[in-house]
Amino acid sequence: MKQIARSTSIRLKAALIAAAGLMLAPPAFAGVEMTVQDRDVARSVSLGGSCNRCELSGRNLSGATFTGASFMNATLVGANLRGAEMVGSNFTGSDFSRANMEGVEIVGANFTSANFTGAQLSGAEAQGSSFVRANLSRADLSGGELHGVNFNGATLAGADFSGSELFGATLANVHAVGADFSDAEINASNLSGGDFSSASFRDASLDGARLTGGTFTRADFSDASMRRTDIRGADLSSARNLTQDQVSEACGDGSTRLPGRLTAQACRGTIRVIRTPPAPPAVRHIVNADN
């Protein structure tokens, strides 16, 4: 009876996935390109297993749940992933350019080297996920909750983070020219070594953040909060709307470059040191733990 029940359960799961237009690849076939027949994926279907290099461009995957799945190097250009859930899944090298990912929920997922150019991720909730070396140029992440997310080495040029919560995020070594962080909460985050030229930090909160070694050419700090902000070695010499009151709440050192006659106090033991992560390597091998 147990064998019959198990067989029935397997057939039912396969039927649901087939009806949704996705073929679930067993581990032995991971990496083989899959064909999608149907444009709609039922909201109740949980997408697991491996579907590496899948072609899913333009598909309607709204409300889909990806749990422990491997979708490495998949193509989802212009796909509808609105309200999707991505939990413990691997999307390394996948292409989400121009995808609609509004309100997506991401927990412990891996998007290393993924492409989100022009993607819509407003209102996204992401915790403990990796966007290392990802390309988020012109992506909309406004109003998102991105706690503890790792953007080390990512391209964020022209990205919109306005009104987002980036508490404890890693924004080290990023290329964020022209990015919008206005009204964002970037408290206790690491911005060291990043290029934030022409970025907007208007009304943003950078309390306890680390800007060490960063470049902020013509970045706008109008009304930004900088309590206990570490600006040692940061180049703020041509930053806009930076005041002595703001700098006095931060701390720096002899290598800190400030505009005009602004001066910073020396950092003391009360400032928590956030170690600068090295730039990510060109190649990273990911082990898929999916059974």
ROZA-525161 format. One line per 3 residues: number of its first residue (from 1); their letters; for each residue x, y, z of N, C-alpha, C. Coordinates in steps of 0.05 Angstrom, whole numbers, plus 32768, in hexadecimal, padded with zeros to 4 digits. Atoms other than C-alpha are relative to their C-alpha. Layout:
REM ROZA-525161
NUM) a) X Y Z X Y Z X Y Z  ...
REM end
This chain:
REM ROZA-525161
1) mkq) 8011 7FE8 8000 8000 8000 8000 8011 8019 8000  7FEE 7FE9 8000 8039 802F 8010 800C 8006 7FE5  7FF5 7FFC 801A 8057 8023 7FCC 7FEC 800C 7FED
4) iar) 8015 7FF6 8011 8015 8030 7FAA 7FFB 801D 8005  8004 7FE4 7FF8 800B 8071 7FD1 8017 8011 7FF6  7FE9 7FF1 8009 8051 8087 7FC1 8000 8004 7FE2
7) sts) 8001 7FFF 801D 8048 8077 7F77 7FEA 8014 7FF7  8016 7FEE 8006 8006 809D 7F76 8008 801D 8004  7FF7 7FE5 7FFA 8025 80DA 7F97 8014 800A 7FEC
10) irl) 7FED 7FF8 8014 805E 80DB 7F65 7FF3 8007 7FE6  800E 7FFB 8019 802F 80D6 7F2A 7FF0 801A 8001  8010 7FE8 7FFD 8003 810D 7F46 8012 8019 7FFE
13) kaa) 7FEE 7FE9 8001 803E 813C 7F50 800A 8004 7FE3  7FF7 7FFE 801C 8057 812D 7F09 7FEA 800C 7FEF  8017 7FF6 8010 8012 813B 7EED 7FFC 801D 8004
16) lia) 8004 7FE3 7FFA 800D 817E 7F10 8015 8010 7FF2  7FEA 7FF1 800C 8051 8194 7EF7 7FFD 8000 7FE2  8004 8001 801D 8042 817C 7EB0 7FEA 8013 7FF8
19) aag) 8016 7FEE 8007 8001 81A2 7EB1 8008 801D 8001  7FF6 7FE5 7FFD 8026 81E0 7EC6 8014 8007 7FE9  7FEF 7FFA 8016 8054 81D9 7E8A 801E 7FFD 8006
22) lml) 7FE4 8003 7FF9 8095 81C8 7EAF 8006 7FE2 8003  7FF6 801B 7FFC 80BB 8186 7EAC 8014 8000 8016  7FEE 8001 7FE9 80DC 8175 7EED 8017 7FED 7FFA
25) app) 7FE9 8011 8007 8122 815B 7EDF 800B 7FF3 8018  7FF3 800D 7FEA 813F 8126 7F0D 801D 8009 8000  7FE4 7FF7 7FFE 8186 8134 7F26 8012 7FF6 7FEA
28) afa) 7FEE 800B 8014 81A4 8107 7EF1 7FFF 8011 7FE6  8003 7FF0 8018 818A 8137 7EBB 8003 801E 8004  7FFC 7FE4 7FFA 819C 8178 7EDD 8013 800D 7FEB
31) gve) 7FF0 7FF2 8014 81B7 81AA 7EAA 7FF5 7FFC 7FE4  800C 8004 801B 818D 8190 7E6F 7FEB 8015 7FFC  8014 7FEB 8005 8163 81C6 7E4E 7FE4 7FF4 7FFF
34) mtv) 801B 8009 7FFF 811A 81BE 7E5C 7FEE 8010 7FED  8013 7FF2 8011 80DF 81D0 7E2F 7FE7 8006 800F  8018 7FF7 7FF3 80A4 81F7 7E49 7FE9 8000 7FEC
37) qdr) 8016 8001 8013 8062 81E7 7E27 7FEB 8015 8006  8016 7FEF 7FF8 8032 8211 7E4F 800A 801A 800B  7FF8 7FE6 7FF6 8036 825B 7E61 7FF8 8005 801D
40) dva) 800A 7FFC 7FE5 8011 8255 7EA2 8009 7FEA 8013  7FF8 8013 7FEC 802B 8234 7EE1 7FEC 8003 8017  8014 7FFF 7FEB 7FF6 8223 7F15 800D 800A 801A
43) rsv) 7FF5 7FF5 7FE7 7FFF 8249 7F56 8005 7FEB 8015  7FFD 8015 7FEC 7FF9 8209 7F7E 8018 7FEE 7FFC  7FEA 8012 8007 8033 81E7 7F5C 801A 800A 800D
46) slg) 7FE7 7FF9 7FF4 8074 81E7 7F83 8016 7FF6 7FED  7FEC 8007 8014 80AF 81E8 7F53 801A 7FF8 800F  7FE7 8009 7FF3 80E9 81BE 7F6D 8011 7FF1 7FEC
49) gsc) 7FEF 800F 8012 811E 8191 7F51 8013 8012 7FF0  7FEE 7FF1 8011 814B 81A8 7F18 7FF4 8007 7FE5  8009 7FF7 801B 813A 81D1 7EDB 8015 8014 7FF6
52) nrc) 7FEA 7FEF 8008 817E 81ED 7EC9 7FFF 8006 7FE3  8001 7FF6 801C 8183 8216 7E89 7FE4 7FFF 7FF4  801C 7FFF 800A 8137 8217 7E83 7FFC 801A 7FF1
55) els) 8008 7FE8 800F 811A 8247 7E50 7FE3 8007 8009  8019 7FF9 7FF4 80E2 826A 7E75 7FF9 801E 7FFA  8004 7FE4 8006 80E2 82AF 7E54 7FE3 8005 7FFA
58) grn) 801C 7FF8 8006 809F 82D2 7E54 7FEB 7FEF 800D  8014 8012 7FF4 807D 829C 7E7D 7FF3 800C 8018  800F 7FF7 7FE8 8049 82A8 7EB2 8005 7FED 8017
61) lsg) 7FF9 8010 7FE8 8066 828D 7EF3 7FF7 800F 8019  8008 7FF0 7FE9 8041 82BD 7F20 7FF5 7FED 8016  8009 8010 7FE9 8036 82A0 7F66 800D 7FE5 8002
64) atf) 7FF3 801A 7FFF 8062 8264 7F58 8013 7FFF 8018  7FEE 8004 7FE9 808B 8246 7F91 8018 7FEF 7FF8  7FE8 800F 8006 80D3 8231 7F86 800D 7FF8 801B
67) tga) 7FF6 8009 7FE7 80EA 8207 7FC1 8016 7FEC 7FFC  7FE9 8012 8004 8130 81E8 7FC1 8005 7FF8 7FE4  7FFE 8006 801C 8130 81EC 7F76 801B 800A 7FF5
70) sfm) 7FE8 7FF7 800E 816B 81F3 7F46 7FF8 8009 7FE4  8007 7FF4 801A 815E 8222 7F0C 8019 8010 7FF7  7FE7 7FF3 8008 81A7 8233 7EFC 8000 8005 7FE3
73) nat) 7FFD 7FF8 801C 81B3 8259 7EBC 7FE5 7FFE 7FF0  801A 8000 800D 8168 825A 7EAD 7FFB 801C 7FF4  8007 7FE7 800D 814B 828F 7E7F 7FE3 8007 8006
76) lvg) 801A 7FF8 7FF8 8110 82B5 7E9B 7FFB 801D 7FF7  8002 7FE5 800A 8113 82F5 7E71 7FE3 8008 7FFD  801C 7FF6 8002 80D2 831C 7E79 7FEC 7FEE 800D
79) anl) 8013 8013 7FF3 80B3 82E4 7EA3 7FF0 800F 8015  8011 7FF5 7FEB 807A 82F3 7ED3 8003 7FEF 8019  7FFB 800E 7FE7 8091 82DE 7F18 7FF4 800F 8018
82) rga) 800C 7FEF 7FEB 8065 830E 7F3F 7FF5 7FEF 8017  800A 800F 7FE8 8059 82F5 7F86 800B 7FE4 8003  7FF4 801B 7FFE 8085 82B8 7F7C 800F 7FFD 801A
85) emv) 7FF0 8006 7FE9 80A9 8296 7FB6 8018 7FF0 7FF8  7FE7 800E 8007 80F2 8281 7FAF 800F 7FFA 8019  7FF5 8008 7FE7 810A 825A 7FEA 8017 7FEC 7FFC
88) gsn) 7FEA 8013 8001 814F 8239 7FEE 8006 7FF6 7FE5  7FFC 8009 801B 8154 8236 7FA3 8018 800D 7FF3  7FE8 7FF7 800D 818E 823F 7F74 7FFA 800A 7FE4
91) ftg) 8004 7FF4 801A 8188 8270 7F3A 8019 800C 7FF5  7FE6 7FF6 8009 81D2 827B 7F2D 8001 8003 7FE2  7FFC 7FFC 801C 81DF 829A 7EE9 7FE6 8003 7FF0
94) sdf) 8019 7FFF 800F 8195 829F 7ED7 7FFA 801D 7FF7  8006 7FE6 800C 8178 82D8 7EAD 7FE4 8008 8006  801B 7FF5 7FF8 813E 82FF 7ECD 7FFC 801C 7FF4
97) sra) 8003 7FE5 800A 8146 833D 7EA2 7FE4 8006 7FF7  801B 7FF6 8006 8105 8364 7E9A 7FEA 7FEF 800C  8015 8011 7FF3 80E1 8331 7EC6 7FF0 8010 8014
100) nme) 8012 7FF3 7FEB 80A6 8346 7EF2 8002 7FEE 8019  7FFD 800F 7FE7 80B8 8330 7F38 7FF6 8010 8018  800B 7FF0 7FEB 808E 8360 7F60 7FF6 7FEF 8017
103) gve) 800A 800F 7FE9 8081 8348 7FA7 800B 7FE4 8004  7FF5 801B 7FFE 80AD 830B 7F9F 800C 7FFC 801C  7FF5 8007 7FE6 80C2 82E8 7FE0 8018 7FED 7FFC
106) ivg) 7FE7 800F 8004 810A 82CF 7FE2 800D 7FFA 801A  7FF3 8008 7FE7 812A 82A8 801B 8017 7FEC 7FF9  7FE9 8012 8003 8170 828A 8018 8004 7FF6 7FE3
109) anf) 7FFC 8008 801C 8171 8289 7FCB 801A 800B 7FF6  7FE6 7FF8 800B 81AF 828F 7FA0 7FFC 800B 7FE3  8002 7FF3 801B 81B0 82C0 7F65 801B 800A 7FF7
112) tsa) 7FE5 7FF8 8008 81FB 82C4 7F5C 8002 8003 7FE2  7FFB 7FFA 801C 820C 82E3 7F18 7FE6 8000 7FEF  8019 7FFF 800F 81C2 82E6 7F05 7FFC 801C 7FF4
115) nft) 8005 7FE7 800E 81A9 831D 7ED6 7FE3 800A 8006  801A 7FF4 7FFA 8170 834A 7EEF 7FFD 801B 7FF2  8001 7FE6 800D 817A 8383 7EBE 7FE3 8008 7FF9
118) gaq) 801B 7FF6 8005 813A 83AC 7EBC 7FEA 7FF1 800D  8014 8010 7FF3 8116 837B 7EE9 7FF0 8010 8014  8011 7FF3 7FED 80DC 8390 7F14 7FFE 7FEF 801A
121) lsg) 8001 800E 7FE7 80E6 837B 7F5D 7FF6 8011 8017  800A 7FEE 7FEB 80C1 83B1 7F82 7FF0 7FF0 8015  800E 800D 7FEA 80A7 839B 7FC6 800A 7FE4 8005
124) aea) 7FF5 801B 7FFC 80D4 835D 7FC4 8009 7FFC 801D  7FF6 8007 7FE6 80E4 833A 8006 8015 7FEB 7FFD  7FEA 8013 8003 8128 8319 8008 8010 7FFF 8019
127) qgs) 7FF1 8004 7FE8 814D 82FD 8043 8016 7FEC 7FFC  7FEA 8013 8001 8192 82DD 8046 8005 7FF5 7FE5  7FFC 800A 801B 8197 82D7 7FFB 8018 800D 7FF3
130) sfv) 7FE8 7FF7 800D 81D2 82E0 7FCC 7FFB 800B 7FE4  8000 7FF4 801B 81D5 8310 7F91 801D 8008 7FF9  7FE4 7FFB 8005 8221 830D 7F8D 8005 8001 7FE2
133) ran) 7FF9 7FFC 801D 8239 8328 7F49 7FE7 8001 7FEE  8018 7FFE 8010 81F1 832E 7F32 7FFE 801B 7FF2  8004 7FE7 800E 81DE 8363 7EFF 7FE3 8009 8004
136) lsr) 801A 7FF5 7FFB 81A4 838D 7F18 7FFE 801C 7FF5  8001 7FE6 800D 81AE 83C8 7EEA 7FE3 8008 7FFA  801A 7FF5 8005 816F 83F3 7EE7 7FE9 7FEF 800C
139) adl) 8015 8010 7FF3 814A 83C0 7F12 7FF1 8010 8015  8010 7FF2 7FEC 8111 83D9 7F3E 7FFC 7FEF 8019  8002 800E 7FE7 8119 83C1 7F86 7FF4 8013 8015
142) sgg) 800B 7FEC 7FEE 80F3 83FB 7FA5 7FED 7FF3 8014  8012 800A 7FEB 80CE 83EE 7FE6 8005 7FE3 8008  7FFA 801C 7FFA 80F0 83AB 7FEF 800B 7FFD 801D
145) elh) 7FF4 8007 7FE6 8105 8388 8030 8017 7FED 7FFA  7FE9 800F 8009 814B 8370 8020 8014 7FFD 8017  7FF0 8002 7FE7 8167 835C 8064 8016 7FEB 7FFC
148) gvn) 7FEA 8012 8001 81AC 833D 8065 8006 7FF5 7FE4  7FFB 800A 801C 81AF 8336 8019 801C 8007 7FF8  7FE4 7FFD 8008 81F4 832F 7FFA 8001 8009 7FE2
151) fng) 7FFD 7FF6 801B 81FF 835C 7FBD 801E 8004 7FF9  7FE3 7FFB 8004 824B 8357 7FBF 8008 7FFD 7FE2  7FF7 8000 801B 8268 8369 7F7B 7FEA 8003 7FEB
154) atl) 8017 7FFE 8013 8223 8374 7F5C 8001 801A 7FF0  8004 7FE7 8010 8213 83A7 7F26 7FE4 800B 8006  8019 7FF4 7FF7 81DE 83D6 7F40 7FFB 801B 7FF2
157) aga) 8002 7FE6 800D 81E4 840F 7F0E 7FE3 8006 7FF9  801B 7FF7 8006 81A4 8436 7F0A 7FEA 7FF0 800E  8015 8010 7FF2 8180 8405 7F39 7FF1 8012 8014
160) dfs) 8012 7FF0 7FEE 8146 8420 7F63 7FFC 7FF0 801A  8004 800C 7FE5 814B 840E 7FAE 7FF1 8014 8012  800D 7FEC 7FF0 8121 8449 7FC4 7FEB 7FF4 8013
163) gse) 8013 800A 7FEC 80FA 843C 8004 8005 7FE3 8009  7FFB 801C 7FF9 811A 83F7 800C 800E 7FFE 801C  7FF2 8006 7FE7 8133 83D8 804D 8017 7FED 7FF9
166) lfg) 7FE8 800F 8006 817B 83BF 8045 8010 7FFB 8019  7FF2 8003 7FE6 818C 83B1 808D 8014 7FE8 7FFE  7FEB 8015 8000 81CE 838A 8093 8007 7FF5 7FE5
169) atl) 7FFA 800A 801B 81D6 8384 8048 801D 8004 7FF9  7FE5 7FFC 800A 8218 837C 8024 7FFF 800C 7FE5  7FFF 7FF1 8019 8221 83B0 7FEE 801D 8008 7FFA
172) anv) 7FE4 7FFB 8004 826C 83AB 7FEC 8008 7FFA 7FE3  7FF5 8004 801A 8292 83B1 7FAA 7FEC 8002 7FE9  8014 7FFE 8014 8253 83C2 7F84 8005 8017 7FEC
175) hav) 8000 7FEA 8013 824C 83ED 7F46 7FE4 800C 7FFF  801B 7FF6 7FFB 8211 8418 7F5A 7FFE 801D 7FF6  8001 7FE5 800B 821A 8456 7F2E 7FE3 8008 7FFA
178) gad) 801B 7FF6 8006 81D9 847E 7F2C 7FEA 7FF0 800E  8015 8010 7FF2 81B4 844E 7F5B 7FF1 8013 8013  8011 7FF0 7FEF 817B 846A 7F84 7FFB 7FF2 801B
181) fsd) 8004 800B 7FE5 817E 845C 7FCF 7FF0 8014 8012  800E 7FEC 7FF1 8151 8496 7FE3 7FEB 7FF3 8012  8013 800B 7FEC 8127 8489 8022 8005 7FE3 8008
184) aei) 7FFA 801C 7FF9 8149 8445 8029 800D 7FFE 801B  7FF3 8006 7FE7 815F 8427 806B 8017 7FED 7FFB  7FE8 8010 8007 81A6 840F 8061 8011 7FFD 8019
187) nas) 7FF3 8001 7FE6 81B7 8409 80AB 8011 7FE6 8002  7FEE 8016 7FFB 81F1 83DC 80BF 8008 7FF0 7FE7  7FF9 800D 8018 8200 83CC 8077 801D 8007 7FF7
190) nls) 7FE4 7FFC 8008 8244 83C6 8055 8001 800A 7FE3  7FFE 7FF4 801A 824E 83F5 801A 801D 8004 7FF8  7FE4 7FFC 8004 829A 83F0 801B 8009 7FF9 7FE4
193) ggd) 7FF3 8006 801A 82C1 83F3 7FDA 7FED 8004 7FE8  8013 7FFE 8016 8283 8403 7FB1 8001 801B 7FF1  8001 7FE7 8010 827A 8437 7F7A 7FE3 800A 8000
196) fss) 801B 7FF5 7FFD 823D 8461 7F8C 7FFE 801C 7FF3  8000 7FE6 800D 824B 849B 7F5D 7FE4 8007 7FF6  801A 7FF6 8009 820D 84C5 7F50 7FE8 7FF1 800C
199) asf) 8017 800E 7FF3 81E3 8499 7F7D 7FF2 8013 8013  800F 7FEF 7FEF 81AC 84B7 7FA7 7FFC 7FF2 801B  8004 8009 7FE5 81AB 84AE 7FF3 7FEE 8014 800F
202) rda) 8011 7FEC 7FF5 8178 84E5 7FFE 7FED 7FF3 8015  8011 8009 7FEA 8154 84DA 8041 8004 7FE2 8007  7FFA 801C 7FF9 8175 8495 8047 800C 7FFF 801C
205) sld) 7FF4 8005 7FE6 818C 8477 8088 8018 7FEE 7FFD  7FE7 800F 8002 81D5 8460 8089 800C 7FFC 801C  7FF7 8003 7FE5 81DA 8458 80D4 8010 7FE6 8004
208) gar) 7FF0 8018 7FFB 8212 8428 80E7 800A 7FF2 7FE7  7FF7 800C 8019 8222 841B 809E 801E 8005 7FFC  7FE4 7FFC 8006 8268 8414 8083 8004 8009 7FE3
211) ltg) 7FFB 7FF5 801B 827D 843F 8047 801D 8000 7FF9  7FE3 8000 8003 82C7 8431 804D 8009 7FF9 7FE3  7FF4 8005 801B 82ED 8437 800B 7FEC 8004 7FE9
214) gtf) 8013 7FFC 8016 82AE 8448 7FE4 8004 801A 7FF2  7FFF 7FE8 8010 82A8 847B 7FAD 7FE4 800C 7FFD  801A 7FF3 7FFF 826F 84AD 7FB2 7FFF 801A 7FF0
217) tra) 7FFF 7FE9 8010 827C 84DE 7F7A 7FE4 800A 7FF8  801A 7FF3 8005 8240 850E 7F75 7FE8 7FF1 800B  8017 800D 7FF2 8216 84E0 7FA1 7FF2 8014 8011
220) dfs) 8011 7FEC 7FF1 81DD 8505 7FC3 7FF9 7FF5 801B  8005 8008 7FE5 81DA 8500 800F 7FED 8013 800E  8012 7FED 7FF4 81A4 8533 801B 7FEF 7FF3 8015
223) das) 8010 8009 7FE9 8185 8527 8060 8004 7FE3 8007  7FFA 801C 7FF9 81A5 84E2 8065 8009 7FFE 801D  7FF7 8004 7FE5 81B0 84C7 80AB 8019 7FEF 8000
226) mrr) 7FE6 800D 8001 81F8 84B3 80B9 800B 7FFC 801C  7FF7 8005 7FE5 81FB 84A2 8103 8012 7FE7 8001  7FED 8016 7FFD 8238 8477 8112 8008 7FF3 7FE5
229) tdi) 7FF8 8009 801B 8245 8470 80C7 801E 8001 7FFE  7FE3 8002 8003 828C 8459 80B8 8008 800A 7FE4  7FF8 7FF5 801A 82A9 8485 8080 801E 8000 7FFD
232) rga) 7FE3 8001 8002 82F2 8473 8089 8008 7FF8 7FE3  7FF6 8006 801B 8315 8475 8045 7FEB 8005 7FEA  8015 7FFB 8015 82D4 8489 8021 8006 801A 7FF2
235) dls) 7FFC 7FE8 8010 82D8 84BC 7FE9 7FE5 800E 7FFD  8018 7FF0 7FFF 82A1 84EE 7FF8 8006 801D 7FF7  7FF7 7FE5 8007 82C7 852A 7FDC 7FEE 800F 7FEE
238) sar) 8012 7FF2 8012 8294 8539 7FA7 7FE3 7FF8 8005  801C 8007 7FF9 8256 851F 7FCA 7FEF 8019 8003  8012 7FE8 7FFF 821A 854E 7FC8 7FEF 8000 8019
241) nlt) 8012 7FFC 7FEA 81F1 856A 8001 8009 7FF2 801A  7FF6 800C 7FE7 821E 854C 8037 8008 8017 8013  7FFB 7FEB 7FEC 8221 8577 8076 8012 7FF8 8016
244) qdq) 7FEE 8006 7FEA 824F 857D 80B1 7FF1 7FF1 8016  8010 800E 7FEC 8216 8566 80DF 7FFF 7FE2 7FFA  8001 801C 8008 8211 8525 80B8 801C 7FF3 8005
247) vse) 7FE5 800B 7FFD 825D 851A 80B7 8008 7FFE 801D  7FF9 8001 7FE4 8262 8529 8101 7FF4 7FE8 800E  800C 8018 7FF5 8235 84EE 8110 800D 7FE7 7FF7
250) acg) 7FF2 8017 800B 8260 84C0 80E6 801D 8001 800B  7FE3 7FFF 7FF8 82AA 84B0 80EF 8011 7FF8 7FE9  7FEE 8006 8016 82E5 84AD 80C1 801D 7FFF 8009
253) dgs) 7FE3 7FFF 7FF9 8331 84B1 80BE 800E 8012 7FEC  7FF0 7FEE 8011 8369 84D4 8099 7FFC 7FFC 7FE2  8004 8006 801D 8357 84B3 8057 7FE4 8006 7FF7
256) trl) 801B 7FF9 8008 830F 84CA 8058 8001 801B 7FF1  8000 7FE8 8011 8303 84FE 8021 7FE4 800C 8001  8019 7FF2 7FFC 82CD 8531 8030 7FFF 801A 7FF0
259) pgr) 8001 7FE7 800F 82B3 856E 800A 8005 8018 8011  7FFD 7FE6 7FF2 82C5 85B5 801D 8011 7FFD 8019  7FF1 8000 7FE6 82DB 85BE 8065 7FF4 7FED 8014
262) lta) 800D 8014 7FED 82B3 8584 8082 8016 7FEF 800C  7FED 8011 7FF2 82D9 855B 80B5 7FF1 7FEA 800F  800C 8017 7FF2 82CA 8517 80D4 8011 7FF9 8018
265) qac) 7FF2 8009 7FE8 82DB 84FE 8119 800B 7FE4 7FFB  7FF4 801A 8003 8307 84C1 8120 7FEE 7FEA 800B  8010 8017 7FF7 82E6 847D 8127 800C 7FF5 801A
268) rgt) 7FF7 800B 7FE7 82EA 8460 816C 7FF5 7FE4 8004  8009 801C 7FFB 82DB 841D 818C 7FE2 7FFC 8000  801D 8003 7FFF 8291 842C 818E 7FF5 7FF9 7FE4
271) irv) 8009 8007 801B 828D 8422 8142 8005 7FE3 7FFA  7FFE 801C 8006 827F 83DB 812F 800D 7FFD 7FE5  7FF1 8004 8019 82B0 83C4 80FA 7FF3 7FE9 7FEF
274) irt) 800B 8014 8013 8291 83A0 80BE 8016 7FF9 7FEC  7FEA 8007 8011 82C7 837A 809A 7FF7 8001 7FE2  8006 7FFE 801D 82CB 8387 804F 8003 7FE5 7FF3
277) ppa) 7FFD 8019 800E 82BB 8348 8027 8010 8004 7FE7  7FF1 7FFD 8019 82EA 833C 7FED 7FEE 7FFF 7FE8  8010 8001 8019 82D1 8345 7FA6 7FFC 7FE2 7FFA
280) ppa) 8006 801C 8005 82AE 8304 7F92 8011 7FF5 7FE9  7FF0 800C 8016 82D6 82D3 7F66 7FF0 7FFF 7FE7  800D 8001 801B 82C7 82CD 7F1C 7FEE 7FE8 7FFD
283) vrh) 800F 8019 8003 82AE 8286 7F23 7FFA 7FF5 801C  8007 800C 7FE7 8289 8266 7F5C 7FF0 7FE6 7FFB  800D 801A 8004 8275 821D 7F5F 7FEB 7FFC 8015
286) ivn) 8017 8003 7FEF 8230 8210 7F7C 7FF9 7FE2 8002  8008 801B 7FFC 821E 81CD 7F9A 7FE2 7FFE 8003  801D 8002 7FFE 81D5 81BA 7F8F 7FF9 7FE9 8013
289) adn) 8006 8013 7FEC 81BB 8197 7FCD 7FE4 7FF3 7FFB  801A 800A 8005 8179 8186 7FAC 8000 7FE1 7FFD  8001 801E 8002 8165 813C 7FB3 7FEF 7FF8 7FE8
REM end
